[in-house]
Amino acid sequence: MKRNILVILSTTHHGFLRGIARYAREHGWHINTVMAFTGKVPDKWSGDGIISHCGGSDELADRVNSLHLPTVELSSLNQRVKAARIDTDYAAFGVAAAEYFLQRRFRSFAVAPLADDALNHQRMHGFTARLAREGHLPVQLPPLVGDAKAAYIDWPKRLAIASELLRDVPKPLAVFAYNDCVGVDIISLCEELGFLVPEQVAVLGVDNDELICEACRVPLSSVRFDLAELAYQGAALLDEIMRGHCTATHRLVPAGSGIVTRLSTNIMAISNVRVAMASQYIISHLFDPQLTAAAVATHAKISERGLRKAFFKHMGRSINEEIAMLRDAKMRELLRTTKLSTKEIAAATGLSSGNYLARFFRRRHGINPSAYRRSFHQSLPHEPSAT
């Protein structure tokens, strides 16, 4: 059935538009994107449904509500909008970021929020909770948007507070930014303060928006957030609702897929150069089934015996234990954030088969990979329908 769908987005997330457009092409929808170009919601618009992302705008939520059409909101942030919601596990991004920095042996951390809202809290909580298990407490930098309802950002005040905090935090420092916009701002601030990125301050964003990450003097590493997939699933949920096949009002879907390393984090916080080289090589070759202590030693240009001794001294574990630990962390990340099969995850982590991965995982965690994945992919509790 042909549908006429209005797209209302509070921010220019082109990933959302790509995902909605893909679903529209596959199902013969017409999508109205006038707001993307005018910033205005068409008054008294008549169609079949709405896909929205109202963000923190109550005014925009009220406009969506006034159209009285089946609606899917691509976030749980704005509770004012009366809509079904598609969402993802924002805390998982923070967990992935924390494990990424821990693997690089950082011991000093900071978080850089975008705003003081629920989504920022979820993402930063995942990061801080994972670090707390290792005995670390990150410093919180001021949010880029201190007051979401203010007409402007008090830029000098924010920079002054952030600068003072950055100067005082021990280096090398790992900074987890809410998104890529905040990440490039932190890199710019570090340059102004004379801190080297990544040698003194490593910065990691979220979204992996190549337009932003690559348009920076120090290209920004980023946690992938598949906005297109989230929006595609939102369109699918709206289709179900319009067909009368679904009464769900809150659906949680995986929308992450690993971390893209660029220059801003391409460093190991380890004093021994050979061990740092070895650790970096292990991280970048986890997919290789031939990854062995001998291969690592060859890359680090040191004898295998010498590397084993130095590695245990600086890392507190053997090379084989390090490989197993990092493969396990990568498995858990892919199980949490992707729909890859166990066979595909095995290939990505250097294991011979899905069956071997399952045995490896059970030995370390006492449960099957499928059970671990289900614990992260359960839908959120249903709320009374607002559509």
TORKOL-4160 file (C-alpha; in steps of 0.2 Angstrom, whole numbers, padded with zeros to 4 digits, m for minus):
387
<pt num="1" X="0000" Y="0000" Z="0000"/>
<pt num="2" X="0007" Y="0017" Z="m0005"/>
<pt num="3" X="0009" Y="0028" Z="0010"/>
<pt num="4" X="0013" Y="0047" Z="0012"/>
<pt num="5" X="0025" Y="0050" Z="0027"/>
<pt num="6" X="0030" Y="0066" Z="0035"/>
<pt num="7" X="0048" Y="0067" Z="0042"/>
<pt num="8" X="0051" Y="0079" Z="0056"/>
<pt num="9" X="0068" Y="0080" Z="0062"/>
<pt num="10" X="0075" Y="0093" Z="0075"/>
<pt num="11" X="0093" Y="0091" Z="0070"/>
<pt num="12" X="0102" Y="0088" Z="0053"/>
<pt num="13" X="0105" Y="0069" Z="0056"/>
<pt num="14" X="0107" Y="0064" Z="0038"/>
<pt num="15" X="0109" Y="0046" Z="0044"/>
<pt num="16" X="0091" Y="0046" Z="0049"/>
<pt num="17" X="0086" Y="0052" Z="0032"/>
<pt num="18" X="0096" Y="0038" Z="0023"/>
<pt num="19" X="0087" Y="0025" Z="0034"/>
<pt num="20" X="0070" Y="0032" Z="0031"/>
<pt num="21" X="0073" Y="0034" Z="0012"/>
<pt num="22" X="0079" Y="0016" Z="0011"/>
<pt num="23" X="0063" Y="0009" Z="0019"/>
<pt num="24" X="0053" Y="0021" Z="0008"/>
<pt num="25" X="0061" Y="0014" Z="m0008"/>
<pt num="26" X="0058" Y="m0004" Z="m0003"/>
<pt num="27" X="0040" Y="m0001" Z="0001"/>
<pt num="28" X="0034" Y="0012" Z="m0011"/>
<pt num="29" X="0032" Y="0026" Z="0001"/>
<pt num="30" X="0032" Y="0045" Z="m0003"/>
<pt num="31" X="0041" Y="0055" Z="0011"/>
<pt num="32" X="0039" Y="0073" Z="0014"/>
<pt num="33" X="0055" Y="0081" Z="0019"/>
<pt num="34" X="0050" Y="0099" Z="0018"/>
<pt num="35" X="0056" Y="0102" Z="0036"/>
<pt num="36" X="0074" Y="0097" Z="0032"/>
<pt num="37" X="0075" Y="0112" Z="0020"/>
<pt num="38" X="0063" Y="0125" Z="0028"/>
<pt num="39" X="0064" Y="0121" Z="0047"/>
<pt num="40" X="0045" Y="0122" Z="0047"/>
<pt num="41" X="0032" Y="0109" Z="0050"/>
<pt num="42" X="0018" Y="0110" Z="0037"/>
<pt num="43" X="0002" Y="0116" Z="0045"/>
<pt num="44" X="m0013" Y="0104" Z="0044"/>
<pt num="45" X="m0003" Y="0092" Z="0034"/>
<pt num="46" X="m0014" Y="0077" Z="0028"/>
<pt num="47" X="m0005" Y="0060" Z="0026"/>
<pt num="48" X="m0003" Y="0043" Z="0034"/>
<pt num="49" X="0010" Y="0044" Z="0047"/>
<pt num="50" X="0025" Y="0053" Z="0054"/>
<pt num="51" X="0043" Y="0049" Z="0058"/>
<pt num="52" X="0050" Y="0062" Z="0070"/>
<pt num="53" X="0065" Y="0066" Z="0081"/>
<pt num="54" X="0060" Y="0081" Z="0092"/>
<pt num="55" X="0075" Y="0081" Z="0103"/>
<pt num="56" X="0073" Y="0093" Z="0117"/>
<pt num="57" X="0060" Y="0104" Z="0108"/>
<pt num="58" X="0043" Y="0104" Z="0117"/>
<pt num="59" X="0037" Y="0116" Z="0103"/>
<pt num="60" X="0041" Y="0103" Z="0090"/>
<pt num="61" X="0033" Y="0089" Z="0100"/>
<pt num="62" X="0017" Y="0100" Z="0101"/>
<pt num="63" X="0017" Y="0102" Z="0082"/>
<pt num="64" X="0019" Y="0083" Z="0080"/>
<pt num="65" X="0005" Y="0080" Z="0092"/>
<pt num="66" X="m0007" Y="0092" Z="0084"/>
<pt num="67" X="m0007" Y="0082" Z="0068"/>
<pt num="68" X="m0015" Y="0067" Z="0076"/>
<pt num="69" X="m0007" Y="0054" Z="0066"/>
<pt num="70" X="0002" Y="0038" Z="0069"/>
<pt num="71" X="0020" Y="0043" Z="0074"/>
<pt num="72" X="0036" Y="0035" Z="0078"/>
<pt num="73" X="0049" Y="0046" Z="0088"/>
<pt num="74" X="0067" Y="0041" Z="0085"/>
<pt num="75" X="0072" Y="0043" Z="0103"/>
<pt num="76" X="0066" Y="0042" Z="0121"/>
<pt num="77" X="0072" Y="0059" Z="0126"/>
<pt num="78" X="0057" Y="0070" Z="0123"/>
<pt num="79" X="0042" Y="0062" Z="0133"/>
<pt num="80" X="0031" Y="0076" Z="0128"/>
<pt num="81" X="0028" Y="0069" Z="0110"/>
<pt num="82" X="0014" Y="0057" Z="0109"/>
<pt num="83" X="0022" Y="0043" Z="0099"/>
<pt num="84" X="0028" Y="0025" Z="0099"/>
<pt num="85" X="0047" Y="0025" Z="0101"/>
<pt num="86" X="0062" Y="0017" Z="0093"/>
<pt num="87" X="0077" Y="0017" Z="0104"/>
<pt num="88" X="0094" Y="0009" Z="0107"/>
<pt num="89" X="0105" Y="0005" Z="0122"/>
<pt num="90" X="0114" Y="0021" Z="0124"/>
<pt num="91" X="0124" Y="0015" Z="0139"/>
<pt num="92" X="0132" Y="0002" Z="0128"/>
<pt num="93" X="0141" Y="0015" Z="0118"/>
<pt num="94" X="0149" Y="0021" Z="0135"/>
<pt num="95" X="0154" Y="0003" Z="0139"/>
<pt num="96" X="0162" Y="0000" Z="0123"/>
<pt num="97" X="0172" Y="0017" Z="0124"/>
<pt num="98" X="0178" Y="0012" Z="0142"/>
<pt num="99" X="0184" Y="m0005" Z="0137"/>
<pt num="100" X="0192" Y="0003" Z="0121"/>
<pt num="101" X="0202" Y="0015" Z="0132"/>
<pt num="102" X="0206" Y="0002" Z="0145"/>
<pt num="103" X="0213" Y="m0009" Z="0132"/>
<pt num="104" X="0225" Y="0005" Z="0128"/>
<pt num="105" X="0230" Y="0005" Z="0146"/>
<pt num="106" X="0224" Y="0023" Z="0150"/>
<pt num="107" X="0222" Y="0026" Z="0169"/>
<pt num="108" X="0215" Y="0044" Z="0168"/>
<pt num="109" X="0198" Y="0048" Z="0161"/>
<pt num="110" X="0186" Y="0062" Z="0157"/>
<pt num="111" X="0168" Y="0063" Z="0150"/>
<pt num="112" X="0162" Y="0077" Z="0139"/>
<pt num="113" X="0143" Y="0078" Z="0138"/>
<pt num="114" X="0133" Y="0088" Z="0124"/>
<pt num="115" X="0119" Y="0093" Z="0136"/>
<pt num="116" X="0112" Y="0089" Z="0153"/>
<pt num="117" X="0098" Y="0076" Z="0148"/>
<pt num="118" X="0093" Y="0058" Z="0149"/>
<pt num="119" X="0103" Y="0052" Z="0134"/>
<pt num="120" X="0119" Y="0060" Z="0139"/>
<pt num="121" X="0116" Y="0052" Z="0156"/>
<pt num="122" X="0114" Y="0035" Z="0149"/>
<pt num="123" X="0129" Y="0036" Z="0138"/>
<pt num="124" X="0140" Y="0043" Z="0151"/>
<pt num="125" X="0134" Y="0031" Z="0164"/>
<pt num="126" X="0139" Y="0016" Z="0154"/>
<pt num="127" X="0156" Y="0024" Z="0153"/>
<pt num="128" X="0158" Y="0028" Z="0171"/>
<pt num="129" X="0150" Y="0012" Z="0177"/>
<pt num="130" X="0162" Y="0001" Z="0167"/>
<pt num="131" X="0177" Y="0011" Z="0173"/>
<pt num="132" X="0171" Y="0010" Z="0191"/>
<pt num="133" X="0173" Y="m0009" Z="0190"/>
<pt num="134" X="0192" Y="m0005" Z="0187"/>
<pt num="135" X="0193" Y="0008" Z="0201"/>
<pt num="136" X="0193" Y="0023" Z="0190"/>
<pt num="137" X="0182" Y="0039" Z="0192"/>
<pt num="138" X="0182" Y="0050" Z="0176"/>
<pt num="139" X="0182" Y="0069" Z="0178"/>
<pt num="140" X="0166" Y="0077" Z="0170"/>
<pt num="141" X="0169" Y="0092" Z="0158"/>
<pt num="142" X="0155" Y="0105" Z="0156"/>
<pt num="143" X="0142" Y="0101" Z="0143"/>
<pt num="144" X="0143" Y="0110" Z="0127"/>
<pt num="145" X="0125" Y="0115" Z="0129"/>
<pt num="146" X="0123" Y="0121" Z="0147"/>
<pt num="147" X="0105" Y="0127" Z="0145"/>
<pt num="148" X="0095" Y="0118" Z="0131"/>
<pt num="149" X="0082" Y="0132" Z="0132"/>
<pt num="150" X="0095" Y="0147" Z="0131"/>
<pt num="151" X="0095" Y="0157" Z="0115"/>
<pt num="152" X="0114" Y="0155" Z="0114"/>
<pt num="153" X="0129" Y="0145" Z="0121"/>
<pt num="154" X="0140" Y="0155" Z="0133"/>
<pt num="155" X="0156" Y="0149" Z="0124"/>
<pt num="156" X="0169" Y="0159" Z="0134"/>
<pt num="157" X="0162" Y="0153" Z="0151"/>
<pt num="158" X="0162" Y="0135" Z="0145"/>
<pt num="159" X="0179" Y="0135" Z="0138"/>
<pt num="160" X="0186" Y="0143" Z="0154"/>
<pt num="161" X="0179" Y="0129" Z="0165"/>
<pt num="162" X="0184" Y="0115" Z="0153"/>
<pt num="163" X="0201" Y="0122" Z="0151"/>
<pt num="164" X="0204" Y="0123" Z="0170"/>
<pt num="165" X="0198" Y="0105" Z="0172"/>
<pt num="166" X="0209" Y="0099" Z="0157"/>
<pt num="167" X="0224" Y="0107" Z="0164"/>
<pt num="168" X="0222" Y="0099" Z="0181"/>
<pt num="169" X="0218" Y="0081" Z="0175"/>
<pt num="170" X="0233" Y="0069" Z="0175"/>
<pt num="171" X="0240" Y="0064" Z="0158"/>
<pt num="172" X="0239" Y="0054" Z="0147"/>
<pt num="173" X="0221" Y="0057" Z="0148"/>
<pt num="174" X="0207" Y="0048" Z="0138"/>
<pt num="175" X="0191" Y="0059" Z="0134"/>
<pt num="176" X="0174" Y="0051" Z="0130"/>
<pt num="177" X="0164" Y="0064" Z="0121"/>
<pt num="178" X="0145" Y="0062" Z="0119"/>
<pt num="179" X="0146" Y="0063" Z="0100"/>
<pt num="180" X="0158" Y="0069" Z="0086"/>
<pt num="181" X="0153" Y="0087" Z="0087"/>
<pt num="182" X="0159" Y="0087" Z="0105"/>
<pt num="183" X="0174" Y="0077" Z="0101"/>
<pt num="184" X="0181" Y="0089" Z="0088"/>
<pt num="185" X="0177" Y="0103" Z="0100"/>
<pt num="186" X="0188" Y="0095" Z="0113"/>
<pt num="187" X="0202" Y="0092" Z="0101"/>
<pt num="188" X="0201" Y="0111" Z="0096"/>
<pt num="189" X="0202" Y="0115" Z="0115"/>
<pt num="190" X="0217" Y="0104" Z="0118"/>
<pt num="191" X="0226" Y="0112" Z="0103"/>
<pt num="192" X="0223" Y="0129" Z="0111"/>
<pt num="193" X="0230" Y="0123" Z="0128"/>
<pt num="194" X="0245" Y="0116" Z="0120"/>
<pt num="195" X="0241" Y="0098" Z="0123"/>
<pt num="196" X="0246" Y="0085" Z="0110"/>
<pt num="197" X="0232" Y="0074" Z="0103"/>
<pt num="198" X="0233" Y="0059" Z="0105"/>
<pt num="199" X="0250" Y="0059" Z="0115"/>
<pt num="200" X="0243" Y="0068" Z="0130"/>
<pt num="201" X="0225" Y="0068" Z="0127"/>
<pt num="202" X="0216" Y="0055" Z="0117"/>
<pt num="203" X="0198" Y="0059" Z="0111"/>
<pt num="204" X="0184" Y="0047" Z="0106"/>
<pt num="205" X="0167" Y="0053" Z="0099"/>
<pt num="206" X="0151" Y="0044" Z="0095"/>
<pt num="207" X="0141" Y="0043" Z="0078"/>
<pt num="208" X="0156" Y="0040" Z="0066"/>
<pt num="209" X="0150" Y="0054" Z="0055"/>
<pt num="210" X="0164" Y="0055" Z="0043"/>
<pt num="211" X="0160" Y="0073" Z="0037"/>
<pt num="212" X="0164" Y="0078" Z="0055"/>
<pt num="213" X="0178" Y="0066" Z="0060"/>
<pt num="214" X="0188" Y="0069" Z="0045"/>
<pt num="215" X="0186" Y="0088" Z="0044"/>
<pt num="216" X="0198" Y="0090" Z="0059"/>
<pt num="217" X="0216" Y="0093" Z="0060"/>
<pt num="218" X="0218" Y="0077" Z="0070"/>
<pt num="219" X="0205" Y="0065" Z="0063"/>
<pt num="220" X="0193" Y="0059" Z="0077"/>
<pt num="221" X="0190" Y="0041" Z="0082"/>
<pt num="222" X="0172" Y="0037" Z="0085"/>
<pt num="223" X="0160" Y="0024" Z="0091"/>
<pt num="224" X="0149" Y="0019" Z="0076"/>
<pt num="225" X="0131" Y="0023" Z="0079"/>
<pt num="226" X="0120" Y="0017" Z="0064"/>
<pt num="227" X="0107" Y="0031" Z="0063"/>
<pt num="228" X="0101" Y="0024" Z="0047"/>
<pt num="229" X="0098" Y="0007" Z="0054"/>
<pt num="230" X="0089" Y="0015" Z="0069"/>
<pt num="231" X="0078" Y="0026" Z="0057"/>
<pt num="232" X="0075" Y="0011" Z="0046"/>
<pt num="233" X="0068" Y="0001" Z="0061"/>
<pt num="234" X="0058" Y="0016" Z="0066"/>
<pt num="235" X="0050" Y="0016" Z="0048"/>
<pt num="236" X="0046" Y="m0003" Z="0050"/>
<pt num="237" X="0038" Y="0000" Z="0067"/>
<pt num="238" X="0027" Y="0014" Z="0059"/>
<pt num="239" X="0022" Y="0003" Z="0045"/>
<pt num="240" X="0017" Y="m0011" Z="0057"/>
<pt num="241" X="0007" Y="0002" Z="0067"/>
<pt num="242" X="m0002" Y="0009" Z="0052"/>
<pt num="243" X="m0007" Y="m0008" Z="0046"/>
<pt num="244" X="m0014" Y="m0012" Z="0063"/>
<pt num="245" X="m0002" Y="m0026" Z="0066"/>
<pt num="246" X="0007" Y="m0019" Z="0081"/>
<pt num="247" X="0003" Y="m0011" Z="0098"/>
<pt num="248" X="0021" Y="m0009" Z="0104"/>
<pt num="249" X="0025" Y="0009" Z="0110"/>
<pt num="250" X="0043" Y="0007" Z="0114"/>
<pt num="251" X="0055" Y="m0004" Z="0104"/>
<pt num="252" X="0074" Y="m0007" Z="0108"/>
<pt num="253" X="0085" Y="m0011" Z="0093"/>
<pt num="254" X="0104" Y="m0013" Z="0091"/>
<pt num="255" X="0112" Y="0001" Z="0082"/>
<pt num="256" X="0130" Y="0001" Z="0086"/>
<pt num="257" X="0144" Y="m0008" Z="0077"/>
<pt num="258" X="0161" Y="m0006" Z="0084"/>
<pt num="259" X="0174" Y="0008" Z="0085"/>
<pt num="260" X="0183" Y="0017" Z="0071"/>
<pt num="261" X="0201" Y="0021" Z="0076"/>
<pt num="262" X="0208" Y="0037" Z="0068"/>
<pt num="263" X="0223" Y="0048" Z="0074"/>
<pt num="264" X="0214" Y="0055" Z="0090"/>
<pt num="265" X="0216" Y="0039" Z="0099"/>
<pt num="266" X="0229" Y="0030" Z="0089"/>
<pt num="267" X="0241" Y="0027" Z="0104"/>
<pt num="268" X="0244" Y="0015" Z="0119"/>
<pt num="269" X="0247" Y="0023" Z="0136"/>
<pt num="270" X="0261" Y="0011" Z="0140"/>
<pt num="271" X="0279" Y="0018" Z="0145"/>
<pt num="272" X="0288" Y="0003" Z="0137"/>
<pt num="273" X="0289" Y="0006" Z="0118"/>
<pt num="274" X="0290" Y="m0013" Z="0113"/>
<pt num="275" X="0276" Y="m0018" Z="0124"/>
<pt num="276" X="0266" Y="m0003" Z="0117"/>
<pt num="277" X="0270" Y="m0009" Z="0099"/>
<pt num="278" X="0265" Y="m0026" Z="0104"/>
<pt num="279" X="0248" Y="m0021" Z="0112"/>
<pt num="280" X="0244" Y="m0010" Z="0097"/>
<pt num="281" X="0248" Y="m0025" Z="0085"/>
<pt num="282" X="0237" Y="m0037" Z="0095"/>
<pt num="283" X="0222" Y="m0025" Z="0095"/>
<pt num="284" X="0223" Y="m0022" Z="0076"/>
<pt num="285" X="0225" Y="m0041" Z="0072"/>
<pt num="286" X="0212" Y="m0049" Z="0083"/>
<pt num="287" X="0204" Y="m0055" Z="0067"/>
<pt num="288" X="0219" Y="m0065" Z="0062"/>
<pt num="289" X="0219" Y="m0084" Z="0067"/>
<pt num="290" X="0238" Y="m0084" Z="0066"/>
<pt num="291" X="0240" Y="m0071" Z="0079"/>
<pt num="292" X="0253" Y="m0078" Z="0091"/>
<pt num="293" X="0266" Y="m0072" Z="0103"/>
<pt num="294" X="0279" Y="m0076" Z="0090"/>
<pt num="295" X="0270" Y="m0065" Z="0077"/>
<pt num="296" X="0268" Y="m0051" Z="0090"/>
<pt num="297" X="0287" Y="m0052" Z="0095"/>
<pt num="298" X="0292" Y="m0051" Z="0076"/>
<pt num="299" X="0282" Y="m0035" Z="0074"/>
<pt num="300" X="0288" Y="m0027" Z="0090"/>
<pt num="301" X="0306" Y="m0031" Z="0084"/>
<pt num="302" X="0311" Y="m0040" Z="0100"/>
<pt num="303" X="0314" Y="m0059" Z="0105"/>
<pt num="304" X="0299" Y="m0068" Z="0109"/>
<pt num="305" X="0306" Y="m0072" Z="0126"/>
<pt num="306" X="0311" Y="m0054" Z="0129"/>
<pt num="307" X="0293" Y="m0048" Z="0124"/>
<pt num="308" X="0285" Y="m0061" Z="0136"/>
<pt num="309" X="0295" Y="m0055" Z="0151"/>
<pt num="310" X="0292" Y="m0036" Z="0147"/>
<pt num="311" X="0274" Y="m0039" Z="0143"/>
<pt num="312" X="0270" Y="m0047" Z="0159"/>
<pt num="313" X="0280" Y="m0034" Z="0169"/>
<pt num="314" X="0270" Y="m0019" Z="0161"/>
<pt num="315" X="0253" Y="m0027" Z="0158"/>
<pt num="316" X="0252" Y="m0039" Z="0172"/>
<pt num="317" X="0247" Y="m0054" Z="0161"/>
<pt num="318" X="0254" Y="m0065" Z="0147"/>
<pt num="319" X="0252" Y="m0061" Z="0129"/>
<pt num="320" X="0240" Y="m0076" Z="0126"/>
<pt num="321" X="0230" Y="m0070" Z="0141"/>
<pt num="322" X="0229" Y="m0052" Z="0133"/>
<pt num="323" X="0224" Y="m0059" Z="0116"/>
<pt num="324" X="0210" Y="m0070" Z="0124"/>
<pt num="325" X="0204" Y="m0055" Z="0135"/>
<pt num="326" X="0203" Y="m0043" Z="0120"/>
<pt num="327" X="0195" Y="m0056" Z="0109"/>
<pt num="328" X="0182" Y="m0059" Z="0123"/>
<pt num="329" X="0179" Y="m0040" Z="0124"/>
<pt num="330" X="0177" Y="m0039" Z="0105"/>
<pt num="331" X="0164" Y="m0053" Z="0105"/>
<pt num="332" X="0154" Y="m0045" Z="0119"/>
<pt num="333" X="0154" Y="m0029" Z="0110"/>
<pt num="334" X="0148" Y="m0037" Z="0093"/>
<pt num="335" X="0135" Y="m0047" Z="0102"/>
<pt num="336" X="0128" Y="m0032" Z="0111"/>
<pt num="337" X="0128" Y="m0020" Z="0096"/>
<pt num="338" X="0126" Y="m0030" Z="0080"/>
<pt num="339" X="0116" Y="m0043" Z="0072"/>
<pt num="340" X="0131" Y="m0053" Z="0066"/>
<pt num="341" X="0130" Y="m0072" Z="0067"/>
<pt num="342" X="0141" Y="m0081" Z="0079"/>
<pt num="343" X="0151" Y="m0088" Z="0063"/>
<pt num="344" X="0153" Y="m0070" Z="0057"/>
<pt num="345" X="0159" Y="m0064" Z="0075"/>
<pt num="346" X="0171" Y="m0079" Z="0076"/>
<pt num="347" X="0179" Y="m0073" Z="0059"/>
<pt num="348" X="0180" Y="m0055" Z="0066"/>
<pt num="349" X="0189" Y="m0061" Z="0082"/>
<pt num="350" X="0201" Y="m0074" Z="0074"/>
<pt num="351" X="0192" Y="m0090" Z="0079"/>
<pt num="352" X="0189" Y="m0105" Z="0068"/>
<pt num="353" X="0171" Y="m0107" Z="0069"/>
<pt num="354" X="0155" Y="m0102" Z="0078"/>
<pt num="355" X="0155" Y="m0118" Z="0088"/>
<pt num="356" X="0173" Y="m0114" Z="0095"/>
<pt num="357" X="0167" Y="m0096" Z="0099"/>
<pt num="358" X="0152" Y="m0103" Z="0109"/>
<pt num="359" X="0164" Y="m0115" Z="0119"/>
<pt num="360" X="0176" Y="m0101" Z="0122"/>
<pt num="361" X="0162" Y="m0089" Z="0128"/>
<pt num="362" X="0154" Y="m0102" Z="0139"/>
<pt num="363" X="0171" Y="m0106" Z="0148"/>
<pt num="364" X="0173" Y="m0087" Z="0152"/>
<pt num="365" X="0156" Y="m0082" Z="0156"/>
<pt num="366" X="0146" Y="m0098" Z="0160"/>
<pt num="367" X="0132" Y="m0094" Z="0147"/>
<pt num="368" X="0130" Y="m0096" Z="0128"/>
<pt num="369" X="0133" Y="m0081" Z="0117"/>
<pt num="370" X="0114" Y="m0081" Z="0112"/>
<pt num="371" X="0109" Y="m0079" Z="0130"/>
<pt num="372" X="0121" Y="m0065" Z="0132"/>
<pt num="373" X="0115" Y="m0056" Z="0117"/>
<pt num="374" X="0096" Y="m0058" Z="0122"/>
<pt num="375" X="0100" Y="m0050" Z="0138"/>
<pt num="376" X="0105" Y="m0034" Z="0129"/>
<pt num="377" X="0092" Y="m0035" Z="0115"/>
<pt num="378" X="0076" Y="m0037" Z="0125"/>
<pt num="379" X="0062" Y="m0024" Z="0120"/>
<pt num="380" X="0059" Y="m0011" Z="0134"/>
<pt num="381" X="0043" Y="m0013" Z="0144"/>
<pt num="382" X="0027" Y="m0007" Z="0134"/>
<pt num="383" X="0019" Y="0009" Z="0139"/>
<pt num="384" X="0001" Y="0014" Z="0136"/>
<pt num="385" X="m0001" Y="0018" Z="0117"/>
<pt num="386" X="0000" Y="0036" Z="0113"/>
<pt num="387" X="m0003" Y="0035" Z="0095"/>
